[in-house]
Amino acid sequence: MMSRKSSVTTPLPQIRPGTAHGKIQRRDSESGRRKSLTAGRHQSLSNIRKVAAGLGGPGSSLRGTDKQIKKKLSLQYQIPDCTTDGKVVLAPKLSEAIITTSEFIPLEVLMEKRALDVDDRNRVFINEDQAVWLYEARCADNGLEVTPQRYLKFRDLLLSQCSGSLWKLHGCGLKTESAKAIASILSDNVNYSILDLSGNSLHDAGAVHIASLIEASPHLVHISLRSNNITHVGAAAICEALLTNVTVTSLDMSGVVGFSRNLLGKEGARSVSKMLEGNAVLHTLDLSCTAIGSKGVAQLVTGLKKNSTLRELSLSENCLMADSCKVLSNSVGAVGICDLHNFSIANNKIGDTGIANLTCFLQSLRNLSHIDLSNIGITNIGLCKLADIMEEYSPIETLKLDGNNVCIELVDGIEKRSLTDGLCSLKNVLQRKGSRLRSLSLRNCRIQDFAASVLSSILSQCRLTNLNISQNEICSTGMKTVLSQLSGNSTLTSLDCSDTQLGVEGEIFLANALAVNRTLQHLRCVTNGALHSHAEFAKALSRNETLLSIDSKAPEYQAALKRNRDIWKQSRTERYRDQILEMENNARDLTHQLLSIKNSQGEADRQESEHRNVKSGHEAFLRELRLEEEMLEDQLRNTSSVIQAQRDFVEEGNAQLAAAAKQCDRQKAKCTLRLQTEAQIVKSIEAESEVVGVQIQSLQEKLALLKGRNN
């Protein structure tokens, strides 16, 4: 009996037909044992096979026969028909989805722009046997009875969610067995690049199977395991698989409070840190609501220091305090930290002290463009400190401050209201020439009428394109002050002032400003679920040609909005047409340049040939010079050795002469001493001779005297 894996494949995904006679069995990939279904479920599975047979039979795709699939494979991947003689065929081309998602475009943006939508011809062809296999695993996970009716619903779910490059089974009750089946189905798939299994209950055992899928599949780009009851054990398996992975650029391990939350903790953060040290492609990492805490942040910064590819990081809802921010700033040091472009620390009560502690960290991120500081407990003091940080240098383009009481200051535990120092400082930053901030969100910041003039200045003097001031306590008078600059604004494209105390007067004022505005495209202004000035808005929209959407379903607006969307599409088409014409002109210019380059290529080749000849002659000359140099070096070595021998001989002769000279000096000294001794002896003899001579003379005189006497 055949296993679920076979050589026949389909475009999306690579499908393996089931058994030859429609009998469904399961192969355990780890132990190699076949597990047959329980006897009580045989009748239900038999009914499902009958349904599958009516849709194409077991082993066939959900949207075509094997013959059609084989033909489509040959056309799409240019795979020639080959027999079972072991002939090697060319590997299929990479999926377009990999090219799309590897541009580091967030998954949410791709789905919002409908970039992942496919038409009916490009839907996923899922093998019927694979669909039954996955449905069977899901039933086993949840203890459900296998019935044809439930299978048909699940089959429709696969057709609607697993299409194109996206495999999305969000909140489908998938657990360990389902993860095992998915890992086997997608292990050698060449088309799915986005895997979204968020909102299930895979647990650590399921995460281990997904880790094996990451190791086996070289085509996954985005993986979402949000809210799957994964702990540090499952996170360690995922991170170990990502250490050597070179395709996954986006990983979502976040959780939702109270819903299968992923509790990674400090140990999970340590695994993520090790993965960041070795991984060289990960671009986006979401660790929101994973209970990593301050100790987990301390573990995480070690990997952030050694990572050079991570651009988006979310640490929202992790019970972080001000000391965690200090850890981030202390981690900067001399080696810096990874080059983040998008950073979120929302829903952590770090307070004003946390903003002060984040100073070094934020200033080190020289390319930070999006930052989310929503619900972090900062007040007027914290906003002033943030403005000081942004004043020195800030590339921030999007700033979210939702849920912060930015107009309140605590003095000895008592709230001091009506403060606009922080908003004024932020306005000064926005007015600065080099400011890049284009999107500002102040939703639910308890802003009241006293700050309306500051918001009006921000709207008039700054270059914002998106402004959100919804759910604040601004009354009709304050809103009129804020919206007074809307008519002359030339940059704002999106405004959200919903759920404020706009009132009828404010709605009429907004409608009049909207009638003359020429840039606003998206407007949210509904309070308590409805607008009260339909006539004024309908009149304003009849004069406005740029607004594309409004948060009201009133039929009076739909015709005008449809007209504006048609105008916008037409203008966009014209812009695209102009761009295409410009690109065609550039292409012609490039073609002329290419011809010119080709014409000069022959001359360049000739010069290159001459250069090669000259170079070869120079190389031959250099070889001769090297030979002569080697000969001269040999002669020099021989001469040096002779000279050294002569020097040694001369030194030896000098040593002998010196020894002979010393010996002569010693002999000379001896002779000199002997001569001196003999001279002294001579002198003593001479002295004695003189004495003897005197005595002789005296004796002679005495003799002469005696002779005289005798005579």
C-alpha angles and dihedrals in degrees: 000000000000123000124233090267118081140155096254111095139181130213100252105050119356098256128205115207118230131232122333095240099038095261111143119217133159127230118210104227094203103048100021091231121135115232114204121207120262116268093243092063099047094094093051092049090048089056090049090052089054090052090047091048090055089053095049106302131265114312094027125110123259090243107031147007125271090254091055090045092051090050091049091048091053091051098043101041100024091235112163121223107266131181126228092268092111095262112167116232128200116271114253121256120264116272116263087230090066090055091047098047095039088068085079093244107156115252091235090057092048091052093043091053089046089236091144096051117114132190124243093269092059097046120131115275103218119188113241092229091052091050091051090046093054092043090050091051091050091051090049090051093053101033093244128154115252108241132165092235093056091044092055090052091049090047091054089049091055091049093051100040106032101059135130110347095334124095103186123170102159118179095351098138094254117167139165100312091045090052089051092052093046091050090053095045095049099035095101098022116133100192111049110085100158120062117186115179097152122148097030132108105246093147120190094304091056091046089056090056091049088050089056088050090053090052093047101042119069093186108064115111107165124035124183118188095160116162101000103135090256118161132190090286094062091039090055090054093049093047093048090054091050093053091082099024116115102183110050108094100164129048126178113193095154127130142212119233110255095005116093090304119199105237104194097157126177093317092053090049089053090055091048090050092053090048091052090052093058104027116094104184110042110121105168128038125177116192097160117151096003098126095238092145128186093309090053091053089053088054092045097055091064090065093040090059092057098039121095103175107053111108105162125048130170122193096165122150097012100129091252120169135193092280090061089059089051089054090054092050093045089052092063095074121140097317095053125211137270118301101258119188098177122036130173127186095158124151094027117119097229094138128189091316090056091054089051090049091050093059098100092041095052094043090053092058097082093175100042106140105162126040128172115203097161119151096359095132100249121154135191090298093054092048090052089051091048090051089051090053091050092044094066095051131326131167090186113142100171124039123180118192099162118159097015121126093228095165095053131081127191114226113182089338093307121116115242109198137190095053119148100169092108094047090047091051090049090049090053089052091050091050091054112112096237096046114129098185109130104155123052125175120192098163116162095359094138091245113169137190094283089071095046093098091054091050089048090054090049090052094048104036102035132072098236119154097183127038127174118188097152125142094026129132097248113139129213094273093051092046090053088054092050095045094046089089095049096085093060098036114117103182109044113103101164128039128176115188096147124140093026127121091265096146128186093293091051092048091052091047090049091049092052091049090047092055092064100032114107105186110044112108105165125039132179113183107137116130121196091358101299147062119232101198101064095149094053092047092047090051091048092049091052087062097038118085102177107055110104103174140019129180094244127094093204109141091222090074102043098079093051092045091049090050091050092048090051090049090048092049090048093049089046089050090051091049090049089047091052090048090049091050090048090049090049090051089048089048091053091049090049090049091054090048090049091052090049089050091049091049091053092043093083092053089046090050091049091049089046090052090050089047090052090050092049089045092051090049090049090048091052090048089048090051090053090048089050090052092049089045091052090049092049089047089053091049090046090051091049093047090047091052091050092047090048091051091050090048090052090049092049091047089050091049090047089051091051091047089049090051091047090047090051090049091049090050090052091048091046090051090050092048092046090051090048092049090050090050092048091046089054089048089050091049091051090047090048089049090049089046090054090049090048089046090053090047091047090049091049090049090048090051090048090047091049090049092050091048089053093050092049091052 
